[in-house]
Amino acid sequence: MENFIPKLKKLKKISLLLLLLPSLTLANIIIENTPIPGGIAVLDFDSNKSNPRAFYKSRPLFTQHIDGEHWQALLGIPLWQKMGKIAITIKDFSTRTLVVDMKNHQYEEQHITLKGDKKKYVNPNAKYIQRINKERPILSKARVVFSTKILADELFIRPVDGITTSPFGLKRFYNGEPRRAHTGLDYAGDIGTKIKAPAAGKIILTGNFFFNGNAIFIDHGQGLISVYIHTHKILVKQGQMVKQGDIIGTIGQSGRATGPHLHWGVYLNGIAINPNLLLENQER
């Protein structure tokens, strides 16, 4: 992702730069602010209230206490967001507005060919459309879950070790027809490869869905949700608490998948963001 995600070692060396850039702190590890489509805007503010709240329109945002009266609000930015300013609201003893200046970022295209039975995922028939419409609100609800407690206080680890076959943000075409951009990372792997929870959290949804196949959703707190789709086996249950590194499932090719792999997605305030931004060992 160009120069928006510098290596962690470089960040540690450039202490002066860290004083100048807004940043996200998790367990005393600093990640650069990335106000781009699919990125995280990090807004610093002061408050002497014990629980200040931040909102984008009416949607609550992830807020965290850094030290003293220093707080941060984290805003996930949509892939379709255009250049310009975005305003969020801070509410403590008063109401005030903070503004994000968007930066431009271009993502590449990806053309995928689906054959045989997989063609049904390009233009689903009426039967499948009925199923999709039934599943859509279930999946949408899971993506916007907001629990007030932060369940994960660590940077994420990779859920699997395979190579990245499809990066985040690709403009996708299936059998020549445009579809929405890629909202996660695809990792190659053999069927049955174990999938690890990248951070602590609560399992809020599991099930089989038309496009996603076998899917797992983890709530990490305050609107930070991670998603694992196309799995072969689901090894956790809804309501279960997991720790970083716990095995939650195995790689498969269920749903709209051309081969065995894991699609890993991360949502912040209901918006798909680049999972790389929260990785302990960041990738380009």
Backbone as CSV, one residue per row, in Angstrom:
resi,resn,N_x,N_y,N_z,CA_x,CA_y,CA_z,C_x,C_y,C_z
1,MET,0.837,-1.202,0.000,0.000,0.000,0.000,0.867,1.246,0.000
2,GLU,1.649,1.407,-1.019,2.538,2.552,-1.181,3.298,2.806,0.119
3,ASN,3.289,4.046,0.614,4.060,4.364,1.813,3.182,4.601,3.020
4,PHE,1.928,4.150,2.975,1.022,4.417,4.076,1.257,3.505,5.268
5,ILE,1.969,2.356,5.077,2.161,1.403,6.168,3.644,1.126,6.328
6,PRO,4.406,2.004,6.976,5.837,1.783,7.153,6.086,0.617,8.083
7,LYS,7.263,0.040,7.970,7.622,-1.069,8.843,7.664,-0.615,10.294
8,LEU,7.289,-1.526,11.200,7.251,-1.201,12.624,8.615,-0.766,13.126
9,LYS,9.725,-1.385,12.618,11.063,-1.006,13.078,11.368,0.446,12.734
10,LYS,10.926,0.873,11.552,11.159,2.255,11.158,10.389,3.213,12.052
11,LEU,9.189,2.796,12.442,8.370,3.656,13.311,9.048,3.890,14.646
12,LYS,9.680,2.853,15.159,10.334,2.974,16.464,11.518,3.938,16.395
13,LYS,12.183,3.976,15.227,13.368,4.810,15.086,13.031,6.279,14.875
14,ILE,11.863,6.548,14.302,11.557,7.927,13.940,10.623,8.519,14.986
15,SER,11.132,8.725,16.173,10.304,9.181,17.281,9.753,10.580,17.051
16,LEU,10.521,11.442,16.366,10.052,12.793,16.114,8.828,12.760,15.212
17,LEU,8.838,11.872,14.208,7.707,11.762,13.314,6.451,11.332,14.053
18,LEU,6.609,10.471,15.026,5.463,9.991,15.791,4.802,11.118,16.564
19,LEU,5.581,12.112,16.956,5.009,13.243,17.666,4.180,14.117,16.735
20,LEU,4.461,14.038,15.450,3.781,14.905,14.498,2.557,14.257,13.877
21,LEU,2.500,12.899,13.858,1.411,12.201,13.213,0.378,11.722,14.222
22,PRO,-0.951,11.890,13.917,-1.963,11.239,14.722,-1.741,9.740,14.621
23,SER,-1.998,9.009,15.692,-1.690,7.593,15.627,-2.624,6.775,16.493
24,LEU,-2.657,5.482,16.224,-3.441,4.523,16.980,-2.509,3.750,17.901
25,THR,-2.819,3.707,19.178,-1.989,2.963,20.109,-2.768,1.776,20.655
26,LEU,-2.230,0.588,20.472,-2.777,-0.626,21.052,-1.630,-1.320,21.766
27,ALA,-1.767,-1.507,23.073,-0.719,-2.155,23.862,0.638,-1.483,23.646
28,ASN,0.638,-0.139,23.588,1.854,0.666,23.441,2.577,0.455,22.119
29,ILE,1.896,-0.067,21.126,2.468,-0.198,19.783,1.762,0.798,18.876
30,ILE,2.555,1.544,18.117,1.992,2.643,17.350,1.895,2.298,15.875
31,ILE,0.762,2.620,15.262,0.535,2.403,13.847,0.191,3.737,13.208
32,GLU,0.671,3.962,12.005,0.438,5.231,11.332,-1.033,5.449,10.995
33,ASN,-1.475,6.685,11.143,-2.787,7.121,10.702,-2.867,6.994,9.177
34,THR,-3.959,6.398,8.658,-4.098,6.182,7.211,-5.452,6.685,6.723
35,PRO,-5.620,7.983,6.512,-6.905,8.544,6.085,-7.130,8.384,4.578
36,ILE,-7.222,7.124,4.128,-7.433,6.800,2.723,-8.633,5.860,2.630
37,PRO,-9.214,5.682,1.437,-10.284,4.695,1.301,-9.827,3.319,1.770
38,GLY,-10.590,2.710,2.664,-10.215,1.425,3.230,-9.233,1.522,4.376
39,GLY,-8.911,2.747,4.811,-7.951,2.955,5.889,-8.623,3.329,7.206
40,ILE,-7.780,3.699,8.175,-8.248,4.124,9.496,-7.798,5.554,9.725
41,ALA,-8.754,6.432,9.979,-8.411,7.793,10.389,-8.352,7.809,11.903
42,VAL,-7.246,8.306,12.445,-7.046,8.350,13.892,-7.084,9.809,14.325
43,LEU,-8.024,10.133,15.179,-8.218,11.517,15.593,-7.929,11.656,17.079
44,ASP,-6.934,12.481,17.418,-6.567,12.730,18.807,-7.433,13.849,19.383
45,PHE,-7.824,13.676,20.631,-8.572,14.747,21.301,-8.345,14.651,22.801
46,ASP,-8.624,15.742,23.495,-8.484,15.785,24.950,-9.855,15.768,25.601
47,SER,-9.944,15.075,26.717,-11.185,15.040,27.496,-10.860,14.637,28.923
48,ASN,-11.488,15.310,29.889,-11.306,14.920,31.286,-12.481,14.094,31.787
49,LYS,-13.321,13.646,30.860,-14.419,12.749,31.212,-13.926,11.305,31.113
50,SER,-14.466,10.436,31.955,-13.978,9.057,32.007,-14.399,8.232,30.802
51,ASN,-15.453,8.646,30.109,-15.913,7.857,28.962,-16.456,8.746,27.843
52,PRO,-15.603,9.561,27.222,-16.077,10.370,26.092,-16.488,9.465,24.938
53,ARG,-17.444,9.915,24.146,-17.917,9.132,23.014,-17.641,9.869,21.713
54,ALA,-17.446,9.101,20.653,-17.216,9.680,19.330,-18.199,9.046,18.353
55,PHE,-18.644,9.837,17.381,-19.639,9.360,16.430,-19.315,9.860,15.020
56,TYR,-19.580,9.010,14.033,-19.624,9.455,12.644,-21.088,9.405,12.254
57,LYS,-21.662,10.579,12.061,-23.120,10.693,11.913,-23.735,10.100,13.186
58,SER,-24.526,9.057,13.088,-25.121,8.485,14.302,-24.420,7.210,14.748
59,ARG,-23.381,6.801,14.028,-22.713,5.531,14.336,-21.581,5.741,15.345
60,PRO,-21.577,4.986,16.450,-20.506,5.134,17.448,-19.169,4.639,16.904
61,LEU,-18.087,5.278,17.371,-16.741,4.929,16.934,-15.935,4.316,18.067
62,PHE,-14.894,3.600,17.701,-13.936,3.038,18.652,-13.166,4.209,19.288
63,THR,-13.183,4.308,20.616,-12.407,5.332,21.321,-11.526,4.649,22.354
64,GLN,-10.328,5.190,22.555,-9.419,4.601,23.529,-8.648,5.676,24.280
65,HIS,-8.392,5.379,25.539,-7.666,6.288,26.414,-6.173,6.038,26.258
66,ILE,-5.416,7.081,25.944,-3.975,6.938,25.759,-3.250,7.220,27.073
67,ASP,-3.351,8.445,27.576,-2.818,8.783,28.901,-3.362,10.156,29.290
68,GLY,-3.424,10.396,30.601,-3.926,11.677,31.091,-5.292,11.997,30.498
69,GLU,-5.395,13.153,29.850,-6.641,13.542,29.191,-6.593,13.277,27.685
70,HIS,-5.595,12.532,27.230,-5.414,12.254,25.808,-6.194,11.004,25.393
71,TRP,-7.079,11.181,24.400,-7.894,10.099,23.857,-7.726,10.037,22.339
72,GLN,-8.186,8.936,21.777,-8.217,8.804,20.328,-9.534,8.206,19.879
73,ALA,-10.019,8.671,18.739,-11.189,8.092,18.076,-10.726,7.498,16.759
74,LEU,-11.213,6.302,16.439,-10.798,5.598,15.230,-11.974,5.495,14.267
75,LEU,-11.757,5.917,13.039,-12.803,5.914,12.020,-12.393,5.053,10.840
76,GLY,-13.162,3.995,10.568,-12.951,3.208,9.363,-13.514,3.959,8.173
77,ILE,-12.734,4.052,7.093,-13.132,4.848,5.932,-13.528,3.916,4.785
78,PRO,-14.702,4.127,4.184,-15.170,3.240,3.109,-14.276,3.283,1.873
79,LEU,-14.222,2.169,1.154,-13.463,2.108,-0.089,-14.006,3.080,-1.130
80,TRP,-15.290,3.391,-1.054,-15.897,4.283,-2.043,-15.814,5.760,-1.644
81,GLN,-15.187,6.063,-0.507,-15.113,7.444,-0.035,-14.316,8.319,-1.007
82,LYS,-14.866,9.474,-1.352,-14.189,10.389,-2.265,-13.302,11.354,-1.489
83,MET,-12.417,12.023,-2.216,-11.534,13.009,-1.618,-12.349,14.114,-0.948
84,GLY,-11.795,14.687,0.109,-12.484,15.767,0.805,-12.356,15.620,2.305
85,LYS,-13.228,16.283,3.018,-13.186,16.275,4.482,-14.323,15.435,5.042
86,ILE,-14.027,14.747,6.147,-15.024,13.962,6.870,-15.072,14.482,8.301
87,ALA,-16.244,14.729,8.798,-16.388,15.262,10.160,-16.939,14.196,11.096
88,ILE,-16.342,14.109,12.302,-16.887,13.256,13.347,-17.221,14.124,14.558
89,THR,-18.036,13.596,15.439,-18.489,14.344,16.612,-17.966,13.708,17.885
90,ILE,-17.427,14.534,18.768,-16.995,14.088,20.094,-18.009,14.602,21.110
91,LYS,-18.462,13.700,21.978,-19.415,14.091,23.010,-18.864,13.713,24.380
92,ASP,-18.606,14.726,25.211,-18.272,14.485,26.617,-19.113,15.455,27.437
93,PHE,-18.502,16.535,27.956,-19.292,17.542,28.654,-19.880,18.544,27.666
94,SER,-19.400,18.476,26.433,-19.908,19.332,25.366,-19.886,18.519,24.075
95,THR,-20.288,19.129,23.001,-20.258,18.476,21.694,-19.377,19.283,20.759
96,ARG,-18.400,18.624,20.136,-17.500,19.316,19.220,-17.224,18.449,18.009
97,THR,-16.656,19.068,16.991,-16.428,18.396,15.719,-14.939,18.318,15.404
98,LEU,-14.489,17.142,14.954,-13.134,16.952,14.450,-13.223,16.602,12.975
99,VAL,-12.247,17.056,12.195,-12.307,16.881,10.750,-11.127,16.043,10.250
100,VAL,-11.425,15.111,9.349,-10.422,14.267,8.700,-10.224,14.772,7.275
101,ASP,-8.976,14.957,6.868,-8.659,15.302,5.483,-8.296,14.028,4.738
102,MET,-9.151,13.619,3.802,-8.925,12.389,3.048,-7.746,12.510,2.090
103,LYS,-7.024,11.402,1.916,-5.975,11.301,0.911,-6.419,10.296,-0.149
104,ASN,-5.970,10.504,-1.361,-6.352,9.618,-2.452,-5.505,8.346,-2.446
105,HIS,-6.079,7.252,-2.912,-5.339,6.003,-3.057,-6.017,5.147,-4.111
106,GLN,-5.257,4.652,-5.083,-5.801,3.837,-6.157,-5.477,2.362,-5.926
107,TYR,-6.496,1.521,-6.140,-6.308,0.074,-6.032,-6.342,-0.555,-7.427
108,GLU,-5.706,-1.695,-7.561,-5.634,-2.372,-8.854,-6.903,-3.176,-9.135
109,GLU,-6.979,-3.698,-10.367,-8.113,-4.521,-10.774,-7.738,-6.004,-10.708
110,GLN,-8.776,-6.840,-10.582,-8.572,-8.289,-10.619,-9.712,-8.913,-11.409
111,HIS,-9.370,-9.779,-12.378,-10.372,-10.460,-13.200,-10.383,-11.940,-12.839
112,ILE,-11.564,-12.441,-12.467,-11.722,-13.812,-11.993,-12.708,-14.549,-12.890
113,THR,-12.370,-15.781,-13.274,-13.266,-16.601,-14.096,-13.840,-17.730,-13.249
114,LEU,-15.159,-17.802,-13.200,-15.850,-18.868,-12.482,-16.427,-19.840,-13.504
115,LYS,-16.178,-21.149,-13.311,-16.622,-22.160,-14.256,-17.548,-23.162,-13.580
116,GLY,-18.233,-23.936,-14.409,-19.083,-25.005,-13.895,-20.122,-24.513,-12.919
117,ASP,-20.261,-25.239,-11.807,-21.274,-24.906,-10.803,-21.024,-23.536,-10.174
118,LYS,-19.770,-23.060,-10.209,-19.436,-21.777,-9.589,-20.022,-20.594,-10.369
119,LYS,-20.491,-20.821,-11.627,-21.080,-19.737,-12.406,-22.326,-19.154,-11.728
120,LYS,-22.959,-19.935,-10.866,-24.163,-19.451,-10.199,-23.887,-18.241,-9.325
121,TYR,-22.590,-18.012,-8.970,-22.241,-16.883,-8.118,-22.071,-15.584,-8.914
122,VAL,-22.107,-15.672,-10.250,-21.997,-14.459,-11.076,-23.367,-13.810,-11.232
123,ASN,-24.349,-14.589,-11.708,-25.722,-14.103,-11.861,-26.676,-15.119,-11.234
124,PRO,-26.856,-15.065,-9.908,-27.699,-16.044,-9.210,-29.134,-16.040,-9.732
125,ASN,-29.739,-17.231,-9.786,-31.137,-17.320,-10.222,-32.078,-16.899,-9.097
126,ALA,-33.373,-16.942,-9.357,-34.373,-16.450,-8.405,-34.313,-17.182,-7.063
127,LYS,-34.034,-18.501,-7.122,-33.945,-19.291,-5.899,-32.796,-18.788,-5.021
128,TYR,-31.648,-18.544,-5.651,-30.491,-18.081,-4.894,-30.669,-16.628,-4.432
129,ILE,-31.323,-15.824,-5.254,-31.587,-14.440,-4.863,-32.430,-14.403,-3.586
130,GLN,-33.396,-15.302,-3.506,-34.228,-15.379,-2.305,-33.375,-15.710,-1.085
131,ARG,-32.444,-16.640,-1.242,-31.544,-17.000,-0.136,-30.644,-15.820,0.230
132,ILE,-30.075,-15.161,-0.796,-29.185,-14.013,-0.558,-29.916,-12.917,0.211
133,ASN,-31.148,-12.624,-0.190,-31.923,-11.574,0.480,-32.248,-11.941,1.926
134,LYS,-32.385,-13.222,2.194,-32.641,-13.672,3.562,-31.384,-13.561,4.415
135,GLU,-30.214,-13.836,3.808,-28.956,-13.821,4.551,-28.398,-12.416,4.740
136,ARG,-28.697,-11.497,3.820,-28.065,-10.176,3.840,-28.246,-9.447,5.173
137,PRO,-29.466,-9.364,5.752,-29.588,-8.651,7.023,-28.861,-9.327,8.185
138,ILE,-28.717,-10.644,8.139,-27.992,-11.361,9.191,-26.520,-10.957,9.169
139,LEU,-25.937,-10.944,7.964,-24.533,-10.585,7.817,-24.309,-9.099,8.111
140,SER,-25.217,-8.264,7.651,-25.085,-6.821,7.888,-25.136,-6.501,9.368
141,LYS,-26.014,-7.175,10.088,-26.135,-6.949,11.527,-24.856,-7.326,12.256
142,ALA,-24.225,-8.431,11.843,-22.981,-8.879,12.498,-21.855,-7.876,12.259
143,ARG,-21.818,-7.263,11.091,-20.732,-6.326,10.763,-20.793,-5.039,11.578
144,VAL,-21.966,-4.693,12.085,-22.113,-3.412,12.795,-22.302,-3.582,14.300
145,VAL,-22.064,-4.789,14.814,-22.151,-4.999,16.270,-21.222,-4.027,16.985
146,PHE,-21.735,-3.386,18.044,-20.909,-2.464,18.826,-21.066,-2.813,20.305
147,SER,-20.040,-3.446,20.868,-20.006,-3.725,22.295,-19.110,-2.679,22.945
148,THR,-19.498,-2.176,24.094,-18.789,-1.039,24.688,-17.405,-1.391,25.218
149,LYS,-17.168,-2.654,25.515,-15.885,-3.060,26.091,-14.886,-3.419,25.007
150,ILE,-13.616,-3.022,25.171,-12.544,-3.446,24.271,-12.128,-4.861,24.670
151,LEU,-12.336,-5.820,23.789,-12.040,-7.219,24.098,-10.625,-7.624,23.694
152,ALA,-10.008,-6.854,22.779,-8.644,-7.148,22.324,-7.768,-5.936,22.566
153,ASP,-6.666,-6.119,23.309,-5.764,-5.010,23.587,-4.388,-5.266,22.979
154,GLU,-4.369,-6.064,21.897,-3.111,-6.378,21.241,-3.256,-6.165,19.743
155,LEU,-2.141,-5.976,19.052,-2.177,-5.972,17.600,-2.512,-7.372,17.102
156,PHE,-3.036,-7.463,15.888,-3.439,-8.737,15.327,-2.236,-9.542,14.835
157,ILE,-2.377,-10.857,14.893,-1.439,-11.751,14.228,-2.144,-12.322,12.996
158,ARG,-1.372,-12.855,12.074,-1.949,-13.462,10.878,-2.807,-14.679,11.253
159,PRO,-3.987,-14.825,10.664,-4.803,-16.000,10.976,-4.261,-17.285,10.365
160,VAL,-3.531,-17.172,9.219,-2.873,-18.316,8.575,-1.551,-17.827,7.980
161,ASP,-0.716,-18.780,7.569,0.620,-18.428,7.078,0.744,-18.373,5.561
162,GLY,-0.284,-18.701,4.814,-0.176,-18.771,3.362,0.138,-17.436,2.702
163,ILE,0.536,-17.508,1.418,0.831,-16.282,0.683,-0.467,-15.517,0.410
164,THR,-0.354,-14.210,0.243,-1.513,-13.388,-0.069,-1.780,-13.477,-1.566
165,THR,-2.929,-14.035,-1.932,-3.269,-14.194,-3.350,-4.096,-13.026,-3.879
166,SER,-4.851,-12.371,-3.012,-5.634,-11.194,-3.416,-5.535,-10.158,-2.307
167,PRO,-4.876,-9.024,-2.574,-4.783,-7.988,-1.555,-6.103,-7.254,-1.373
168,PHE,-6.131,-6.404,-0.389,-7.320,-5.619,-0.068,-7.553,-4.540,-1.128
169,GLY,-8.835,-4.273,-1.433,-9.211,-3.128,-2.258,-9.249,-3.355,-3.748
170,LEU,-8.924,-4.557,-4.228,-8.942,-4.823,-5.655,-10.328,-4.559,-6.251
171,LYS,-10.352,-3.917,-7.412,-11.606,-3.739,-8.146,-11.854,-5.032,-8.906
172,ARG,-12.912,-5.764,-8.527,-13.089,-7.125,-9.033,-14.070,-7.233,-10.191
173,PHE,-13.734,-8.163,-11.106,-14.599,-8.501,-12.228,-14.733,-10.020,-12.253
174,TYR,-15.991,-10.512,-12.220,-16.244,-11.948,-12.297,-16.807,-12.262,-13.687
175,ASN,-16.094,-13.119,-14.434,-16.492,-13.451,-15.809,-16.763,-12.186,-16.619
176,GLY,-15.924,-11.173,-16.393,-16.014,-9.927,-17.137,-17.000,-8.913,-16.589
177,GLU,-17.763,-9.282,-15.554,-18.772,-8.385,-15.012,-18.265,-7.734,-13.719
178,PRO,-18.376,-6.397,-13.610,-17.863,-5.702,-12.419,-18.672,-6.032,-11.177
179,ARG,-17.977,-6.225,-10.077,-18.598,-6.449,-8.780,-17.897,-5.557,-7.757
180,ARG,-18.342,-5.592,-6.518,-17.766,-4.691,-5.523,-16.293,-5.030,-5.270
181,ALA,-15.576,-4.044,-4.781,-14.141,-4.211,-4.523,-13.900,-5.280,-3.459
182,HIS,-12.704,-5.839,-3.467,-12.332,-6.879,-2.510,-12.181,-6.270,-1.134
183,THR,-12.975,-6.741,-0.191,-13.033,-6.115,1.133,-12.225,-6.850,2.192
184,GLY,-11.228,-7.608,1.771,-10.394,-8.305,2.749,-9.091,-8.756,2.120
185,LEU,-8.446,-9.721,2.768,-7.218,-10.332,2.268,-7.481,-11.805,2.021
186,ASP,-7.001,-12.313,0.885,-7.099,-13.746,0.601,-5.745,-14.400,0.817
187,TYR,-5.739,-15.463,1.627,-4.522,-16.225,1.878,-4.682,-17.625,1.295
188,ALA,-3.710,-18.066,0.497,-3.736,-19.417,-0.056,-3.453,-20.434,1.045
189,GLY,-4.001,-21.634,0.875,-3.740,-22.691,1.844,-4.469,-23.955,1.462
190,ASP,-4.009,-25.073,1.961,-4.653,-26.355,1.692,-5.910,-26.507,2.532
191,ILE,-6.860,-27.252,1.997,-8.069,-27.535,2.772,-7.686,-28.240,4.063
192,GLY,-8.207,-27.753,5.152,-7.902,-28.320,6.461,-6.863,-27.554,7.245
193,THR,-6.174,-26.588,6.592,-5.195,-25.768,7.311,-5.885,-25.003,8.434
194,LYS,-5.295,-25.011,9.612,-5.922,-24.382,10.774,-5.903,-22.861,10.685
195,ILE,-6.991,-22.244,11.138,-7.140,-20.784,11.168,-7.095,-20.335,12.623
196,LYS,-6.248,-19.350,12.920,-6.087,-18.844,14.276,-6.845,-17.524,14.467
197,ALA,-7.359,-17.320,15.666,-7.933,-16.025,16.004,-6.794,-15.013,16.075
198,PRO,-6.857,-13.902,15.334,-5.753,-12.939,15.331,-5.671,-12.099,16.596
199,ALA,-6.760,-12.071,17.349,-6.800,-11.316,18.605,-7.959,-11.856,19.441
200,ALA,-7.974,-11.500,20.709,-9.036,-11.963,21.601,-10.382,-11.382,21.181
201,GLY,-11.452,-12.111,21.475,-12.769,-11.613,21.139,-13.863,-12.619,21.450
202,LYS,-15.051,-12.319,20.949,-16.226,-13.162,21.170,-16.803,-13.570,19.821
203,ILE,-17.111,-14.847,19.652,-17.741,-15.329,18.427,-19.190,-14.842,18.418
204,ILE,-19.537,-14.045,17.406,-20.898,-13.482,17.378,-21.764,-14.080,16.269
205,LEU,-21.136,-14.781,15.309,-21.937,-15.406,14.248,-21.117,-16.506,13.581
206,THR,-21.759,-17.648,13.352,-21.192,-18.710,12.517,-22.320,-19.231,11.642
207,GLY,-21.966,-19.783,10.484,-23.002,-20.345,9.632,-22.544,-20.486,8.207
208,ASN,-23.432,-21.062,7.379,-23.151,-21.228,5.963,-24.007,-20.247,5.177
209,PHE,-23.354,-19.462,4.298,-24.028,-18.425,3.540,-23.678,-18.568,2.056
210,PHE,-24.552,-18.051,1.198,-24.423,-18.277,-0.250,-23.066,-17.841,-0.791
211,PHE,-22.728,-16.579,-0.667,-21.456,-16.086,-1.192,-20.272,-16.433,-0.277
212,ASN,-20.467,-16.312,1.029,-19.379,-16.484,1.990,-19.043,-17.938,2.298
213,GLY,-19.948,-18.847,2.017,-19.740,-20.222,2.426,-19.771,-20.312,3.944
214,ASN,-18.953,-21.195,4.521,-18.882,-21.312,5.973,-18.123,-20.104,6.535
215,ALA,-18.775,-19.366,7.427,-18.219,-18.087,7.890,-18.212,-17.994,9.408
216,ILE,-17.233,-17.225,9.904,-17.065,-16.974,11.337,-16.875,-15.476,11.537
217,PHE,-17.577,-14.907,12.506,-17.439,-13.491,12.853,-16.972,-13.376,14.310
218,ILE,-15.949,-12.562,14.549,-15.444,-12.325,15.904,-15.588,-10.844,16.253
219,ASP,-16.157,-10.569,17.417,-16.258,-9.203,17.939,-15.064,-8.940,18.845
220,HIS,-14.256,-7.925,18.508,-13.097,-7.550,19.321,-13.384,-6.330,20.188
221,GLY,-14.614,-5.843,20.132,-15.024,-4.726,20.975,-15.077,-3.391,20.255
222,GLN,-16.045,-2.566,20.654,-16.210,-1.203,20.158,-16.252,-1.097,18.627
223,GLY,-16.985,-2.008,18.011,-17.183,-1.929,16.572,-16.065,-2.489,15.732
224,LEU,-15.104,-3.195,16.345,-14.012,-3.834,15.607,-14.361,-5.314,15.442
225,ILE,-14.671,-5.718,14.209,-15.142,-7.068,13.906,-14.223,-7.701,12.867
226,SER,-13.876,-8.971,13.057,-13.114,-9.692,12.038,-13.947,-10.852,11.506
227,VAL,-13.718,-11.187,10.216,-14.554,-12.148,9.507,-13.670,-13.156,8.774
228,TYR,-14.094,-14.427,8.749,-13.344,-15.518,8.128,-14.318,-16.302,7.254
229,ILE,-14.123,-16.273,5.924,-15.096,-16.910,5.043,-14.435,-17.917,4.111
230,HIS,-15.291,-18.734,3.481,-14.897,-19.857,2.606,-14.256,-20.982,3.409
231,THR,-14.503,-21.065,4.705,-13.851,-22.088,5.531,-14.411,-23.482,5.239
232,HIS,-13.658,-24.487,5.637,-14.084,-25.882,5.494,-14.824,-26.318,6.755
233,LYS,-14.157,-26.180,7.891,-14.786,-26.528,9.164,-14.805,-25.319,10.088
234,ILE,-15.906,-25.175,10.808,-16.036,-24.152,11.850,-15.859,-24.857,13.192
235,LEU,-14.861,-24.425,13.965,-14.515,-25.131,15.207,-14.852,-24.333,16.461
236,VAL,-15.687,-23.323,16.321,-16.128,-22.513,17.462,-17.641,-22.364,17.401
237,LYS,-18.206,-21.905,18.512,-19.655,-21.727,18.590,-19.987,-20.277,18.924
238,GLN,-21.163,-19.865,18.500,-21.617,-18.505,18.777,-21.675,-18.280,20.293
239,GLY,-21.121,-17.148,20.743,-21.082,-16.824,22.162,-19.795,-17.225,22.843
240,GLN,-18.954,-18.017,22.169,-17.700,-18.481,22.742,-16.668,-17.361,22.770
241,MET,-15.901,-17.264,23.852,-14.793,-16.314,23.946,-13.530,-16.999,23.457
242,VAL,-12.708,-16.279,22.685,-11.460,-16.848,22.181,-10.298,-15.925,22.531
243,LYS,-9.121,-16.506,22.613,-7.896,-15.756,22.863,-7.089,-15.692,21.567
244,GLN,-6.144,-14.781,21.518,-5.272,-14.686,20.361,-4.546,-16.019,20.154
245,GLY,-4.607,-16.551,18.947,-3.945,-17.808,18.629,-4.823,-19.036,18.734
246,ASP,-6.023,-18.922,19.322,-6.931,-20.064,19.402,-7.355,-20.500,17.997
247,ILE,-7.520,-21.806,17.788,-7.952,-22.329,16.495,-9.474,-22.175,16.392
248,ILE,-9.928,-21.512,15.311,-11.368,-21.243,15.165,-11.985,-22.005,13.991
249,GLY,-11.156,-22.500,13.070,-11.684,-23.216,11.916,-10.561,-23.684,11.021
250,THR,-10.937,-24.163,9.821,-9.937,-24.616,8.854,-10.239,-24.032,7.474
251,ILE,-9.201,-23.904,6.668,-9.340,-23.357,5.320,-10.168,-24.289,4.443
252,GLY,-11.004,-23.690,3.578,-11.808,-24.453,2.639,-11.999,-23.683,1.351
253,GLN,-13.035,-24.036,0.589,-13.368,-23.292,-0.622,-14.886,-23.234,-0.791
254,SER,-15.581,-23.102,0.336,-17.036,-23.015,0.308,-17.466,-21.637,-0.193
255,GLY,-18.666,-21.564,-0.749,-19.170,-20.292,-1.254,-18.503,-19.894,-2.559
256,ARG,-18.442,-18.575,-2.817,-17.868,-18.069,-4.071,-16.343,-18.057,-3.976
257,ALA,-15.757,-19.224,-4.191,-14.298,-19.375,-4.107,-13.837,-20.252,-5.262
258,THR,-12.786,-19.832,-5.961,-12.267,-20.606,-7.093,-11.294,-21.694,-6.656
259,GLY,-10.853,-21.650,-5.421,-9.928,-22.642,-4.895,-9.818,-22.486,-3.403
260,PRO,-9.147,-23.419,-2.715,-9.032,-23.328,-1.260,-8.233,-22.106,-0.828
261,HIS,-8.805,-21.313,0.031,-8.126,-20.137,0.586,-8.970,-19.590,1.730
262,LEU,-8.367,-18.676,2.491,-9.104,-17.958,3.539,-9.265,-16.511,3.111
263,HIS,-10.502,-16.044,3.128,-10.751,-14.603,2.997,-10.896,-14.056,4.411
264,TRP,-10.013,-13.117,4.756,-10.031,-12.490,6.078,-10.431,-11.028,5.926
265,GLY,-11.499,-10.654,6.596,-11.966,-9.280,6.547,-12.005,-8.659,7.930
266,VAL,-11.844,-7.335,7.993,-11.939,-6.594,9.247,-12.854,-5.390,9.030
267,TYR,-13.779,-5.201,9.962,-14.710,-4.078,9.895,-14.525,-3.184,11.119
268,LEU,-14.552,-1.887,10.878,-14.469,-0.896,11.947,-15.595,0.094,11.723
269,ASN,-16.430,0.306,12.728,-17.682,1.065,12.630,-18.482,0.666,11.388
270,GLY,-18.545,-0.659,11.135,-19.335,-1.194,10.034,-18.711,-1.059,8.673
271,ILE,-17.479,-0.581,8.589,-16.802,-0.327,7.326,-15.634,-1.297,7.149
272,ALA,-15.531,-1.888,5.961,-14.412,-2.786,5.674,-13.126,-1.987,5.558
273,ILE,-12.123,-2.364,6.353,-10.819,-1.705,6.318,-9.744,-2.733,5.982
274,ASN,-8.577,-2.259,5.609,-7.463,-3.148,5.280,-6.950,-3.826,6.550
275,PRO,-7.074,-5.158,6.657,-6.590,-5.862,7.854,-5.111,-5.636,8.135
276,ASN,-4.325,-5.345,7.088,-2.881,-5.113,7.285,-2.606,-4.002,8.278
277,LEU,-3.524,-3.045,8.385,-3.303,-1.902,9.265,-3.265,-2.279,10.740
278,LEU,-3.779,-3.450,11.080,-3.793,-3.885,12.474,-2.858,-5.054,12.739
279,LEU,-2.113,-5.468,11.717,-1.192,-6.587,11.906,0.037,-6.204,12.686
280,GLU,0.484,-7.115,13.558,1.703,-6.907,14.332,2.918,-6.784,13.404
281,ASN,2.955,-7.647,12.393,3.993,-7.580,11.362,3.322,-7.153,10.070
282,GLN,3.350,-5.852,9.818,2.594,-5.297,8.710,3.137,-5.752,7.370
283,GLU,2.224,-5.880,6.393,2.580,-6.322,5.060,2.210,-5.256,4.034
284,ARG,2.938,-5.207,2.970,2.620,-4.285,1.879,1.790,-4.969,0.829
